[in-house]
Amino acid sequence: MLNFGWVKRHKGQGMVEYILIVAVVVGIVFAVYKTLGSTIKGQFEKATEVVETADVE
């Protein structure tokens, strides 16, 4: 049979790992937003201007 002793020893660690992974992902998303947020926002504004001027013609 399979030895699941390691599962019993590490039982309850899943939530801690889940919280740590979520915290790391949120930190990465926040860092990317801070560094690229203005660039992406500027590109969306530029695209909006292009669409608005295309509608006028």
C-alpha positions as CSV (number, residue, x, y, z in Angstrom):
1,M,0.0,0.0,0.0
2,L,1.0,3.6,-0.3
3,N,2.5,5.4,2.7
4,F,0.4,8.5,3.4
5,G,2.2,9.3,6.7
6,W,3.6,12.5,5.2
7,V,0.0,13.7,4.5
8,K,-0.8,13.3,8.2
9,R,2.3,15.2,9.2
10,H,1.6,18.1,6.9
11,K,-2.1,18.2,7.5
12,G,-3.3,21.8,7.9
13,Q,-0.4,23.3,6.0
14,G,-2.4,23.7,2.8
15,M,-4.2,26.9,4.0
16,V,-0.9,28.5,5.0
17,E,0.6,27.7,1.6
18,Y,-2.6,29.0,-0.1
19,I,-2.5,32.3,1.8
20,L,1.2,32.7,1.0
21,I,0.7,32.0,-2.7
22,V,-2.2,34.5,-2.8
23,A,-0.1,37.1,-1.0
24,V,2.8,36.7,-3.5
25,V,0.5,36.9,-6.5
26,V,-1.1,40.0,-5.1
27,G,2.3,41.5,-4.5
28,I,3.4,40.8,-8.1
29,V,0.2,42.2,-9.6
30,F,0.6,45.3,-7.4
31,A,4.2,45.8,-8.5
32,V,3.4,45.3,-12.2
33,Y,0.5,47.8,-11.9
34,K,2.7,50.4,-10.2
35,T,5.4,50.1,-12.8
36,L,3.3,49.7,-16.0
37,G,0.0,51.2,-14.9
38,S,0.6,54.7,-16.3
39,T,2.0,53.2,-19.6
40,I,-1.1,51.0,-20.1
41,K,-3.4,53.8,-19.1
42,G,-1.8,56.1,-21.7
43,Q,-2.1,53.5,-24.4
44,F,-5.8,53.0,-23.6
45,E,-6.3,56.8,-23.8
46,K,-4.4,57.0,-27.1
47,A,-6.6,54.2,-28.5
48,T,-9.7,56.0,-27.3
49,E,-8.6,59.1,-29.1
50,V,-7.9,57.2,-32.3
51,V,-11.4,55.6,-32.2
52,E,-13.1,58.9,-31.5
53,T,-11.3,60.6,-34.4
54,A,-12.1,57.6,-36.7
55,D,-15.8,58.0,-35.8
56,V,-15.8,61.7,-36.8
57,E,-14.5,61.0,-40.3
